[in-house]
Amino acid sequence: MIGSDGKQVGIVAVEEGIRKAQDESLDLVEISPTANPPVCRIVNFGKYLYTLEKQEKEAKKKQHVINIKEIKLTAHIEDHDYHTKLRSAIGFLERGDKVKVTLTFRGREVARPEFGRRVLERFREDISDLGELERDEGLERRTITLLFMPKAQAKKLNKPPQAAVVTSAPNKAQNSENVKSADKPDSSQE
């Protein structure tokens, strides 16, 4: 049992715990019923519930919900429509949402899935700076589905970034000397 001041009282019979709580005009609350012996605490029950509720609200505030937004494409999409859908996907990724791209084949388009693959490959390249491909489900019946996650989120899930190797580009003067010497035969060797 834990007293009202937060100090441990020790193992006490239930009746004695209830009596101590009544003496202080407080309640005996079972904090951990699964422990052996169960842990009880003398507290104001209304205040205890209020603090638990407040802690849950704080936890919810810090929690970020990730939504999955879906973009639907077809194999023969026009440029303007494609760019409109691309802008929507970019906006979703910038907001931190995942983007599910679904390409649906209509009619006999299923016979030529390479047209749809080209559209999706173009989409993947256009969005590669903001989103990373999380899952490629391939052709399933009449649809191909890709799932993109924002780059910042992808970095958190993957291993830490490795240090980039910086190399200096050679001077134009050095390049031009190399080119000149390669073009002109060396007169000393003749």
Buried (B, 14 or more C-beta within 10 A) or exposed (E): BBBBEEEEBEEBEEEEBBEBBEEBEBBBBEEEEEEEEEBBBBBBEEEBEEEEEEEEEEEEEEEEEEEEBEBEBBBEBEEEEBEEBBEEBBEBBEEBBBBBBBBBBEEEBBEEBEBBBEBBEEBBEBBEEBBBBBEEEEBEEBBBBBBBBBBEBBEEEEEEEEEEEEEEEEEEEEEEEEEEEEEEEEEEEE
